[in-house]
Amino acid sequence: MALQITLDQDAATAPFEQIRAQIAELARSGALPVGYKLPTVRGFAEELGLAANTVAKAYRALEADGVIETRGRHGTFIAAAGDATLRRAAEAAQTYAQRARRLGLDRAAALAAVEDALRAVYGDSA
């Protein structure tokens, strides 16, 4: 199975973010199964016609999100995403809730701010 990533050079979204988002979605959908070995940073960069730093930045973001894991010299693999992804989302939500309370927002105002942010990121259908 070859990793198929399509970059839109005319998009407002940076190439590293396009790579990150597509790999994350492929992992989330199961199209890239847990344990799938990703190409090396250099090899993938050459394949995409990008600088190695661009692919490395996408891989670092994916690793921070728990989507992939690097196993030293063995390579980079799709991680068991469910637990790590949900745990990180719960941590982010907890941090937000605590901050909103410290700022003096009531529950309705805190939820409204989240809804606004989700609409901005996901579009009007959030």
N, CA, C and O atoms as CSV, one atom per row, in Angstrom:
chain,resi,resn,atom,element,x,y,z
A,1,MET,N,N,0.848,-1.176,0.000
A,1,MET,CA,C,0.000,0.000,0.000
A,1,MET,C,C,0.890,1.234,0.000
A,1,MET,O,O,1.712,1.409,0.899
A,2,ALA,N,N,0.733,2.066,-0.977
A,2,ALA,CA,C,1.511,3.299,-1.058
A,2,ALA,C,C,0.719,4.447,-0.444
A,2,ALA,O,O,-0.499,4.525,-0.599
A,3,LEU,N,N,1.402,5.314,0.236
A,3,LEU,CA,C,0.777,6.477,0.856
A,3,LEU,C,C,0.489,7.507,-0.225
A,3,LEU,O,O,1.406,7.981,-0.896
A,4,GLN,N,N,-0.777,7.854,-0.396
A,4,GLN,CA,C,-1.192,8.808,-1.420
A,4,GLN,C,C,-1.610,10.131,-0.770
A,4,GLN,O,O,-2.674,10.230,-0.159
A,5,ILE,N,N,-0.768,11.123,-0.912
A,5,ILE,CA,C,-1.049,12.462,-0.404
A,5,ILE,C,C,-1.073,13.400,-1.598
A,5,ILE,O,O,-0.174,13.378,-2.439
A,6,THR,N,N,-2.110,14.224,-1.664
A,6,THR,CA,C,-2.241,15.177,-2.756
A,6,THR,C,C,-2.106,16.581,-2.196
A,6,THR,O,O,-2.836,16.977,-1.287
A,7,LEU,N,N,-1.168,17.322,-2.748
A,7,LEU,CA,C,-0.966,18.701,-2.308
A,7,LEU,C,C,-1.573,19.664,-3.310
A,7,LEU,O,O,-1.431,19.498,-4.522
A,8,ASP,N,N,-2.248,20.669,-2.788
A,8,ASP,CA,C,-2.821,21.724,-3.618
A,8,ASP,C,C,-1.939,22.953,-3.452
A,8,ASP,O,O,-2.001,23.644,-2.435
A,9,GLN,N,N,-1.123,23.215,-4.458
A,9,GLN,CA,C,-0.186,24.335,-4.384
A,9,GLN,C,C,-0.896,25.687,-4.320
A,9,GLN,O,O,-0.309,26.672,-3.873
A,10,ASP,N,N,-2.148,25.741,-4.760
A,10,ASP,CA,C,-2.903,26.997,-4.760
A,10,ASP,C,C,-3.704,27.208,-3.476
A,10,ASP,O,O,-4.317,28.259,-3.293
A,11,ALA,N,N,-3.700,26.215,-2.592
A,11,ALA,CA,C,-4.482,26.305,-1.355
A,11,ALA,C,C,-3.857,27.311,-0.395
A,11,ALA,O,O,-2.647,27.536,-0.407
A,12,ALA,N,N,-4.697,27.903,0.425
A,12,ALA,CA,C,-4.214,28.828,1.454
A,12,ALA,C,C,-3.529,28.059,2.590
A,12,ALA,O,O,-2.759,28.634,3.359
A,13,THR,N,N,-3.812,26.771,2.686
A,13,THR,CA,C,-3.243,25.927,3.727
A,13,THR,C,C,-1.811,25.542,3.371
A,13,THR,O,O,-1.533,25.144,2.240
A,14,ALA,N,N,-0.914,25.661,4.330
A,14,ALA,CA,C,0.498,25.339,4.110
A,14,ALA,C,C,0.670,23.859,3.773
A,14,ALA,O,O,-0.110,23.030,4.240
A,15,PRO,N,N,1.671,23.517,2.974
A,15,PRO,CA,C,1.897,22.109,2.605
A,15,PRO,C,C,2.049,21.174,3.806
A,15,PRO,O,O,1.514,20.066,3.790
A,16,PHE,N,N,2.771,21.603,4.847
A,16,PHE,CA,C,2.929,20.709,6.002
A,16,PHE,C,C,1.576,20.402,6.634
A,16,PHE,O,O,1.346,19.282,7.089
A,17,GLU,N,N,0.674,21.395,6.666
A,17,GLU,CA,C,-0.654,21.186,7.257
A,17,GLU,C,C,-1.498,20.288,6.364
A,17,GLU,O,O,-2.285,19.487,6.869
A,18,GLN,N,N,-1.353,20.402,5.058
A,18,GLN,CA,C,-2.066,19.510,4.152
A,18,GLN,C,C,-1.614,18.069,4.382
A,18,GLN,O,O,-2.440,17.157,4.423
A,19,ILE,N,N,-0.315,17.865,4.531
A,19,ILE,CA,C,0.213,16.525,4.800
A,19,ILE,C,C,-0.321,16.014,6.132
A,19,ILE,O,O,-0.817,14.891,6.219
A,20,ARG,N,N,-0.217,16.853,7.180
A,20,ARG,CA,C,-0.683,16.459,8.510
A,20,ARG,C,C,-2.149,16.067,8.495
A,20,ARG,O,O,-2.524,15.018,9.018
A,21,ALA,N,N,-2.970,16.904,7.899
A,21,ALA,CA,C,-4.412,16.656,7.884
A,21,ALA,C,C,-4.757,15.393,7.109
A,21,ALA,O,O,-5.608,14.620,7.548
A,22,GLN,N,N,-4.121,15.170,5.979
A,22,GLN,CA,C,-4.438,13.989,5.172
A,22,GLN,C,C,-3.993,12.698,5.851
A,22,GLN,O,O,-4.723,11.707,5.836
A,23,ILE,N,N,-2.805,12.703,6.445
A,23,ILE,CA,C,-2.359,11.495,7.149
A,23,ILE,C,C,-3.246,11.240,8.361
A,23,ILE,O,O,-3.611,10.095,8.630
A,24,ALA,N,N,-3.592,12.283,9.087
A,24,ALA,CA,C,-4.475,12.124,10.253
A,24,ALA,C,C,-5.817,11.533,9.837
A,24,ALA,O,O,-6.330,10.633,10.501
A,25,GLU,N,N,-6.380,12.027,8.756
A,25,GLU,CA,C,-7.674,11.516,8.282
A,25,GLU,C,C,-7.553,10.075,7.805
A,25,GLU,O,O,-8.426,9.256,8.091
A,26,LEU,N,N,-6.488,9.756,7.085
A,26,LEU,CA,C,-6.288,8.378,6.626
A,26,LEU,C,C,-6.135,7.425,7.806
A,26,LEU,O,O,-6.628,6.298,7.763
A,27,ALA,N,N,-5.456,7.869,8.854
A,27,ALA,CA,C,-5.307,7.039,10.059
A,27,ALA,C,C,-6.643,6.902,10.780
A,27,ALA,O,O,-7.012,5.809,11.210
A,28,ARG,N,N,-7.364,8.006,10.910
A,28,ARG,CA,C,-8.648,8.005,11.611
A,28,ARG,C,C,-9.664,7.113,10.898
A,28,ARG,O,O,-10.450,6.423,11.548
A,29,SER,N,N,-9.651,7.125,9.574
A,29,SER,CA,C,-10.615,6.346,8.799
A,29,SER,C,C,-10.244,4.868,8.711
A,29,SER,O,O,-11.063,4.035,8.322
A,30,GLY,N,N,-9.002,4.552,9.076
A,30,GLY,CA,C,-8.551,3.172,8.972
A,30,GLY,C,C,-7.900,2.855,7.641
A,30,GLY,O,O,-7.421,1.738,7.444
A,31,ALA,N,N,-7.869,3.817,6.713
A,31,ALA,CA,C,-7.210,3.590,5.429
A,31,ALA,C,C,-5.720,3.343,5.624
A,31,ALA,O,O,-5.098,2.616,4.850
A,32,LEU,N,N,-5.151,3.951,6.663
A,32,LEU,CA,C,-3.792,3.632,7.098
A,32,LEU,C,C,-3.935,2.918,8.439
A,32,LEU,O,O,-4.224,3.560,9.449
A,33,PRO,N,N,-3.738,1.611,8.465
A,33,PRO,CA,C,-3.969,0.858,9.699
A,33,PRO,C,C,-2.881,1.094,10.741
A,33,PRO,O,O,-1.774,1.523,10.415
A,34,VAL,N,N,-3.209,0.812,11.981
A,34,VAL,CA,C,-2.238,0.884,13.065
A,34,VAL,C,C,-1.047,0.009,12.686
A,34,VAL,O,O,-1.210,-1.134,12.257
A,35,GLY,N,N,0.143,0.561,12.849
A,35,GLY,CA,C,1.355,-0.172,12.527
A,35,GLY,C,C,1.868,0.063,11.122
A,35,GLY,O,O,2.959,-0.399,10.784
A,36,TYR,N,N,1.109,0.771,10.291
A,36,TYR,CA,C,1.556,1.070,8.926
A,36,TYR,C,C,2.812,1.918,9.005
A,36,TYR,O,O,2.845,2.917,9.724
A,37,LYS,N,N,3.844,1.529,8.274
A,37,LYS,CA,C,5.105,2.267,8.285
A,37,LYS,C,C,5.063,3.384,7.254
A,37,LYS,O,O,4.841,3.150,6.066
A,38,LEU,N,N,5.279,4.597,7.733
A,38,LEU,CA,C,5.304,5.767,6.865
A,38,LEU,C,C,6.664,5.872,6.178
A,38,LEU,O,O,7.657,5.344,6.677
A,39,PRO,N,N,6.706,6.553,5.037
A,39,PRO,CA,C,7.990,6.760,4.367
A,39,PRO,C,C,8.915,7.610,5.242
A,39,PRO,O,O,8.459,8.323,6.136
A,40,THR,N,N,10.209,7.524,4.973
A,40,THR,CA,C,11.151,8.386,5.683
A,40,THR,C,C,10.860,9.843,5.317
A,40,THR,O,O,10.270,10.133,4.276
A,41,VAL,N,N,11.275,10.725,6.174
A,41,VAL,CA,C,11.076,12.152,5.929
A,41,VAL,C,C,11.711,12.546,4.601
A,41,VAL,O,O,11.070,13.186,3.767
A,42,ARG,N,N,12.957,12.169,4.408
A,42,ARG,CA,C,13.661,12.556,3.180
A,42,ARG,C,C,13.021,11.940,1.941
A,42,ARG,O,O,12.824,12.619,0.933
A,43,GLY,N,N,12.700,10.649,2.022
A,43,GLY,CA,C,12.102,9.976,0.876
A,43,GLY,C,C,10.750,10.554,0.508
A,43,GLY,O,O,10.443,10.744,-0.669
A,44,PHE,N,N,9.943,10.832,1.524
A,44,PHE,CA,C,8.608,11.383,1.288
A,44,PHE,C,C,8.715,12.799,0.737
A,44,PHE,O,O,7.956,13.185,-0.151
A,45,ALA,N,N,9.665,13.574,1.271
A,45,ALA,CA,C,9.866,14.940,0.781
A,45,ALA,C,C,10.253,14.922,-0.694
A,45,ALA,O,O,9.742,15.715,-1.484
A,46,GLU,N,N,11.148,14.024,-1.059
A,46,GLU,CA,C,11.547,13.910,-2.467
A,46,GLU,C,C,10.362,13.526,-3.340
A,46,GLU,O,O,10.158,14.090,-4.415
A,47,GLU,N,N,9.585,12.560,-2.866
A,47,GLU,CA,C,8.415,12.104,-3.617
A,47,GLU,C,C,7.419,13.242,-3.847
A,47,GLU,O,O,6.822,13.347,-4.918
A,48,LEU,N,N,7.245,14.088,-2.835
A,48,LEU,CA,C,6.287,15.195,-2.924
A,48,LEU,C,C,6.885,16.451,-3.542
A,48,LEU,O,O,6.159,17.397,-3.846
A,49,GLY,N,N,8.193,16.470,-3.730
A,49,GLY,CA,C,8.847,17.652,-4.268
A,49,GLY,C,C,8.911,18.791,-3.267
A,49,GLY,O,O,8.798,19.961,-3.635
A,50,LEU,N,N,9.095,18.442,-1.987
A,50,LEU,CA,C,9.131,19.441,-0.920
A,50,LEU,C,C,10.456,19.373,-0.180
A,50,LEU,O,O,11.228,18.429,-0.349
A,51,ALA,N,N,10.709,20.373,0.633
A,51,ALA,CA,C,11.873,20.352,1.517
A,51,ALA,C,C,11.627,19.336,2.627
A,51,ALA,O,O,10.497,19.153,3.079
A,52,ALA,N,N,12.698,18.681,3.057
A,52,ALA,CA,C,12.580,17.690,4.132
A,52,ALA,C,C,11.997,18.315,5.403
A,52,ALA,O,O,11.259,17.654,6.133
A,53,ASN,N,N,12.321,19.572,5.667
A,53,ASN,CA,C,11.799,20.242,6.868
A,53,ASN,C,C,10.276,20.339,6.855
A,53,ASN,O,O,9.647,20.314,7.913
A,54,THR,N,N,9.680,20.448,5.672
A,54,THR,CA,C,8.217,20.541,5.565
A,54,THR,C,C,7.584,19.234,6.020
A,54,THR,O,O,6.635,19.243,6.804
A,55,VAL,N,N,8.101,18.117,5.536
A,55,VAL,CA,C,7.571,16.808,5.938
A,55,VAL,C,C,7.878,16.550,7.412
A,55,VAL,O,O,7.034,16.022,8.136
A,56,ALA,N,N,9.074,16.916,7.858
A,56,ALA,CA,C,9.440,16.726,9.260
A,56,ALA,C,C,8.492,17.494,10.182
A,56,ALA,O,O,8.121,16.997,11.246
A,57,LYS,N,N,8.104,18.694,9.779
A,57,LYS,CA,C,7.175,19.503,10.581
A,57,LYS,C,C,5.812,18.813,10.672
A,57,LYS,O,O,5.193,18.803,11.736
A,58,ALA,N,N,5.345,18.241,9.569
A,58,ALA,CA,C,4.075,17.509,9.580
A,58,ALA,C,C,4.168,16.283,10.481
A,58,ALA,O,O,3.256,16.014,11.264
A,59,TYR,N,N,5.269,15.538,10.374
A,59,TYR,CA,C,5.458,14.354,11.212
A,59,TYR,C,C,5.509,14.735,12.692
A,59,TYR,O,O,4.925,14.043,13.526
A,60,ARG,N,N,6.205,15.834,13.028
A,60,ARG,CA,C,6.271,16.259,14.435
A,60,ARG,C,C,4.875,16.597,14.968
A,60,ARG,O,O,4.536,16.244,16.098
A,61,ALA,N,N,4.069,17.281,14.152
A,61,ALA,CA,C,2.708,17.622,14.583
A,61,ALA,C,C,1.871,16.366,14.757
A,61,ALA,O,O,1.103,16.262,15.714
A,62,LEU,N,N,2.009,15.415,13.848
A,62,LEU,CA,C,1.264,14.156,13.951
A,62,LEU,C,C,1.695,13.367,15.189
A,62,LEU,O,O,0.869,12.744,15.857
A,63,GLU,N,N,2.979,13.399,15.481
A,63,GLU,CA,C,3.465,12.686,16.667
A,63,GLU,C,C,2.946,13.357,17.934
A,63,GLU,O,O,2.550,12.677,18.881
A,64,ALA,N,N,2.949,14.683,17.953
A,64,ALA,CA,C,2.429,15.416,19.109
A,64,ALA,C,C,0.949,15.121,19.327
A,64,ALA,O,O,0.472,15.115,20.462
A,65,ASP,N,N,0.222,14.876,18.233
A,65,ASP,CA,C,-1.209,14.559,18.321
A,65,ASP,C,C,-1.470,13.090,18.618
A,65,ASP,O,O,-2.620,12.696,18.813
A,66,GLY,N,N,-0.410,12.265,18.657
A,66,GLY,CA,C,-0.575,10.847,18.946
A,66,GLY,C,C,-1.019,10.018,17.753
A,66,GLY,O,O,-1.408,8.861,17.916
A,67,VAL,N,N,-0.967,10.589,16.556
A,67,VAL,CA,C,-1.388,9.874,15.353
A,67,VAL,C,C,-0.301,8.916,14.883
A,67,VAL,O,O,-0.585,7.816,14.409
A,68,ILE,N,N,0.957,9.355,15.023
A,68,ILE,CA,C,2.081,8.511,14.612
A,68,ILE,C,C,3.051,8.371,15.771
A,68,ILE,O,O,3.006,9.131,16.738
A,69,GLU,N,N,3.928,7.386,15.654
A,69,GLU,CA,C,4.981,7.218,16.644
A,69,GLU,C,C,6.269,6.856,15.927
A,69,GLU,O,O,6.264,6.096,14.959
A,70,THR,N,N,7.368,7.408,16.414
A,70,THR,CA,C,8.675,7.115,15.839
A,70,THR,C,C,9.345,6.084,16.719
A,70,THR,O,O,9.401,6.228,17.940
A,71,ARG,N,N,9.853,5.040,16.084
A,71,ARG,CA,C,10.510,3.957,16.807
A,71,ARG,C,C,12.001,3.941,16.461
A,71,ARG,O,O,12.534,2.954,15.955
A,72,GLY,N,N,12.640,5.049,16.747
A,72,GLY,CA,C,14.076,5.152,16.510
A,72,GLY,C,C,14.448,4.852,15.077
A,72,GLY,O,O,13.867,5.401,14.141
A,73,ARG,N,N,15.430,3.966,14.912
A,73,ARG,CA,C,15.923,3.634,13.580
A,73,ARG,C,C,14.975,2.735,12.797
A,73,ARG,O,O,15.182,2.498,11.607
A,74,HIS,N,N,13.949,2.241,13.453
A,74,HIS,CA,C,13.002,1.345,12.786
A,74,HIS,C,C,12.004,2.091,11.914
A,74,HIS,O,O,11.418,1.503,11.005
A,75,GLY,N,N,11.806,3.371,12.177
A,75,GLY,CA,C,10.922,4.166,11.342
A,75,GLY,C,C,9.777,4.811,12.095
A,75,GLY,O,O,9.740,4.836,13.325
A,76,THR,N,N,8.849,5.329,11.319
A,76,THR,CA,C,7.682,6.038,11.840
A,76,THR,C,C,6.432,5.277,11.426
A,76,THR,O,O,6.286,4.888,10.267
A,77,PHE,N,N,5.531,5.067,12.380
A,77,PHE,CA,C,4.376,4.204,12.177
A,77,PHE,C,C,3.091,4.886,12.636
A,77,PHE,O,O,3.106,5.782,13.479
A,78,ILE,N,N,1.983,4.437,12.058
A,78,ILE,CA,C,0.671,4.883,12.532
A,78,ILE,C,C,0.465,4.276,13.914
A,78,ILE,O,O,0.619,3.069,14.101
A,79,ALA,N,N,0.114,5.125,14.882
A,79,ALA,CA,C,-0.068,4.694,16.268
A,79,ALA,C,C,-1.495,4.213,16.486
A,79,ALA,O,O,-2.379,4.442,15.661
A,80,ALA,N,N,-1.694,3.551,17.597
A,80,ALA,CA,C,-3.049,3.183,18.018
A,80,ALA,C,C,-3.718,4.485,18.437
A,80,ALA,O,O,-3.600,4.910,19.586
A,81,ALA,N,N,-4.410,5.108,17.512
A,81,ALA,CA,C,-4.835,6.497,17.660
A,81,ALA,C,C,-5.950,6.722,18.664
A,81,ALA,O,O,-5.941,7.741,19.355
A,82,GLY,N,N,-6.889,5.834,18.772
A,82,GLY,CA,C,-8.081,6.088,19.570
A,82,GLY,C,C,-7.798,6.600,20.957
A,82,GLY,O,O,-8.236,7.693,21.317
A,83,ASP,N,N,-7.068,5.826,21.749
A,83,ASP,CA,C,-6.829,6.191,23.139
A,83,ASP,C,C,-6.037,7.489,23.259
A,83,ASP,O,O,-6.426,8.388,24.005
A,84,ALA,N,N,-4.941,7.590,22.534
A,84,ALA,CA,C,-4.088,8.771,22.652
A,84,ALA,C,C,-4.805,10.018,22.168
A,84,ALA,O,O,-4.715,11.071,22.799
A,85,THR,N,N,-5.510,9.910,21.060
A,85,THR,CA,C,-6.203,11.071,20.508
A,85,THR,C,C,-7.297,11.543,21.455
A,85,THR,O,O,-7.402,12.737,21.736
A,86,LEU,N,N,-8.102,10.626,21.943
A,86,LEU,CA,C,-9.179,11.008,22.861
A,86,LEU,C,C,-8.627,11.551,24.171
A,86,LEU,O,O,-9.180,12.492,24.740
A,87,ARG,N,N,-7.536,10.957,24.652
A,87,ARG,CA,C,-6.929,11.429,25.897
A,87,ARG,C,C,-6.423,12.858,25.721
A,87,ARG,O,O,-6.633,13.703,26.592
A,88,ARG,N,N,-5.755,13.133,24.597
A,88,ARG,CA,C,-5.244,14.492,24.370
A,88,ARG,C,C,-6.387,15.490,24.204
A,88,ARG,O,O,-6.294,16.620,24.684
A,89,ALA,N,N,-7.447,15.089,23.539
A,89,ALA,CA,C,-8.602,15.976,23.393
A,89,ALA,C,C,-9.225,16.270,24.760
A,89,ALA,O,O,-9.602,17.407,25.041
A,90,ALA,N,N,-9.331,15.249,25.602
A,90,ALA,CA,C,-9.889,15.440,26.943
A,90,ALA,C,C,-9.001,16.363,27.771
A,90,ALA,O,O,-9.503,17.200,28.521
A,91,GLU,N,N,-7.677,16.212,27.637
A,91,GLU,CA,C,-6.751,17.092,28.356
A,91,GLU,C,C,-6.909,18.539,27.895
A,91,GLU,O,O,-6.922,19.460,28.711
A,92,ALA,N,N,-7.029,18.731,26.581
A,92,ALA,CA,C,-7.203,20.082,26.045
A,92,ALA,C,C,-8.524,20.683,26.528
A,92,ALA,O,O,-8.584,21.863,26.876
A,93,ALA,N,N,-9.567,19.879,26.548
A,93,ALA,CA,C,-10.870,20.358,27.019
A,93,ALA,C,C,-10.807,20.737,28.492
A,93,ALA,O,O,-11.376,21.750,28.899
A,94,GLN,N,N,-10.123,19.935,29.283
A,94,GLN,CA,C,-9.983,20.216,30.717
A,94,GLN,C,C,-9.220,21.518,30.933
A,94,GLN,O,O,-9.606,22.342,31.763
A,95,THR,N,N,-8.144,21.697,30.188
A,95,THR,CA,C,-7.353,22.919,30.288
A,95,THR,C,C,-8.207,24.138,29.915
A,95,THR,O,O,-8.162,25.168,30.589
A,96,TYR,N,N,-8.984,24.008,28.835
A,96,TYR,CA,C,-9.853,25.107,28.421
A,96,TYR,C,C,-10.891,25.410,29.507
A,96,TYR,O,O,-11.102,26.572,29.856
A,97,ALA,N,N,-11.534,24.378,30.034
A,97,ALA,CA,C,-12.580,24.589,31.038
A,97,ALA,C,C,-12.020,25.306,32.266
A,97,ALA,O,O,-12.657,26.210,32.807
A,98,GLN,N,N,-10.843,24.904,32.697
A,98,GLN,CA,C,-10.227,25.560,33.855
A,98,GLN,C,C,-9.897,27.020,33.557
A,98,GLN,O,O,-10.112,27.901,34.389
A,99,ARG,N,N,-9.375,27.258,32.364
A,99,ARG,CA,C,-9.021,28.640,31.982
A,99,ARG,C,C,-10.275,29.510,31.881
A,99,ARG,O,O,-10.286,30.645,32.359
A,100,ALA,N,N,-11.323,28.981,31.261
A,100,ALA,CA,C,-12.571,29.739,31.117
A,100,ALA,C,C,-13.127,30.107,32.487
A,100,ALA,O,O,-13.611,31.220,32.690
A,101,ARG,N,N,-13.055,29.168,33.424
A,101,ARG,CA,C,-13.568,29.451,34.769
A,101,ARG,C,C,-12.726,30.531,35.447
A,101,ARG,O,O,-13.272,31.430,36.088
A,102,ARG,N,N,-11.386,30.448,35.308
A,102,ARG,CA,C,-10.510,31.473,35.890
A,102,ARG,C,C,-10.791,32.849,35.295
A,102,ARG,O,O,-10.658,33.866,35.975
A,103,LEU,N,N,-11.183,32.874,34.016
A,103,LEU,CA,C,-11.504,34.137,33.362
A,103,LEU,C,C,-12.868,34.684,33.776
A,103,LEU,O,O,-13.233,35.805,33.423
A,104,GLY,N,N,-13.611,33.880,34.526
A,104,GLY,CA,C,-14.904,34.325,35.022
A,104,GLY,C,C,-16.077,34.035,34.098
A,104,GLY,O,O,-17.167,34.573,34.296
A,105,LEU,N,N,-15.868,33.187,33.088
A,105,LEU,CA,C,-16.972,32.845,32.189
A,105,LEU,C,C,-17.909,31.858,32.862
A,105,LEU,O,O,-17.471,30.939,33.554
A,106,ASP,N,N,-19.201,32.057,32.651
A,106,ASP,CA,C,-20.126,31.022,33.120
A,106,ASP,C,C,-20.160,29.899,32.084
A,106,ASP,O,O,-19.560,30.016,31.015
A,107,ARG,N,N,-20.859,28.816,32.401
A,107,ARG,CA,C,-20.884,27.638,31.530
A,107,ARG,C,C,-21.381,27.982,30.120
A,107,ARG,O,O,-20.806,27.524,29.133
A,108,ALA,N,N,-22.436,28.780,30.024
A,108,ALA,CA,C,-23.011,29.123,28.721
A,108,ALA,C,C,-22.013,29.915,27.869
A,108,ALA,O,O,-21.879,29.661,26.672
A,109,ALA,N,N,-21.316,30.869,28.484
A,109,ALA,CA,C,-20.342,31.660,27.742
A,109,ALA,C,C,-19.152,30.803,27.302
A,109,ALA,O,O,-18.632,30.978,26.200
A,110,ALA,N,N,-18.728,29.884,28.161
A,110,ALA,CA,C,-17.616,28.993,27.812
A,110,ALA,C,C,-18.009,28.084,26.649
A,110,ALA,O,O,-17.224,27.880,25.723
A,111,LEU,N,N,-19.221,27.541,26.697
A,111,LEU,CA,C,-19.700,26.690,25.599
A,111,LEU,C,C,-19.858,27.486,24.307
A,111,LEU,O,O,-19.547,26.984,23.227
A,112,ALA,N,N,-20.336,28.715,24.412
A,112,ALA,CA,C,-20.492,29.558,23.220
A,112,ALA,C,C,-19.130,29.823,22.571
A,112,ALA,O,O,-19.018,29.822,21.345
A,113,ALA,N,N,-18.109,30.046,23.378
A,113,ALA,CA,C,-16.771,30.277,22.837
A,113,ALA,C,C,-16.270,29.027,22.114
A,113,ALA,O,O,-15.640,29.128,21.061
A,114,VAL,N,N,-16.546,27.858,22.673
A,114,VAL,CA,C,-16.143,26.602,22.022
A,114,VAL,C,C,-16.889,26.440,20.700
A,114,VAL,O,O,-16.283,26.083,19.690
A,115,GLU,N,N,-18.179,26.695,20.696
A,115,GLU,CA,C,-18.961,26.580,19.464
A,115,GLU,C,C,-18.434,27.527,18.389
A,115,GLU,O,O,-18.335,27.153,17.221
A,116,ASP,N,N,-18.100,28.745,18.783
A,116,ASP,CA,C,-17.536,29.705,17.817
A,116,ASP,C,C,-16.220,29.180,17.243
A,116,ASP,O,O,-15.986,29.262,16.037
A,117,ALA,N,N,-15.372,28.648,18.102
A,117,ALA,CA,C,-14.082,28.121,17.655
A,117,ALA,C,C,-14.280,26.922,16.728
A,117,ALA,O,O,-13.588,26.798,15.718
A,118,LEU,N,N,-15.206,26.054,17.064
A,118,LEU,CA,C,-15.472,24.878,16.213
A,118,LEU,C,C,-16.008,25.315,14.842
A,118,LEU,O,O,-15.618,24.759,13.816
A,119,ARG,N,N,-16.891,26.301,14.831
A,119,ARG,CA,C,-17.392,26.805,13.556
A,119,ARG,C,C,-16.266,27.389,12.712
A,119,ARG,O,O,-16.235,27.218,11.494
A,120,ALA,N,N,-15.347,28.078,13.372
A,120,ALA,CA,C,-14.220,28.677,12.642
A,120,ALA,C,C,-13.308,27.605,12.059
A,120,ALA,O,O,-12.752,27.791,10.977
A,121,VAL,N,N,-13.151,26.497,12.753
A,121,VAL,CA,C,-12.245,25.437,12.289
A,121,VAL,C,C,-12.943,24.461,11.344
A,121,VAL,O,O,-12.388,24.093,10.308
A,122,TYR,N,N,-14.162,24.039,11.701
A,122,TYR,CA,C,-14.865,23.011,10.929
A,122,TYR,C,C,-15.836,23.568,9.904
A,122,TYR,O,O,-16.300,22.839,9.027
A,123,GLY,N,N,-16.145,24.847,10.005
A,123,GLY,CA,C,-17.133,25.439,9.127
A,123,GLY,C,C,-18.459,25.589,9.838
A,123,GLY,O,O,-18.588,25.232,11.009
A,124,ASP,N,N,-19.439,26.114,9.135
A,124,ASP,CA,C,-20.739,26.432,9.749
A,124,ASP,C,C,-21.514,25.235,10.236
A,124,ASP,O,O,-22.442,25.395,11.029
A,125,SER,N,N,-21.168,24.021,9.787
A,125,SER,CA,C,-21.947,22.854,10.166
A,125,SER,C,C,-21.569,22.291,11.523
A,125,SER,O,O,-22.145,21.292,11.953
A,126,ALA,N,N,-20.608,22.910,12.215
A,126,ALA,CA,C,-20.149,22.397,13.519
A,126,ALA,C,C,-21.240,22.501,14.559
A,126,ALA,O,O,-21.033,22.118,15.710
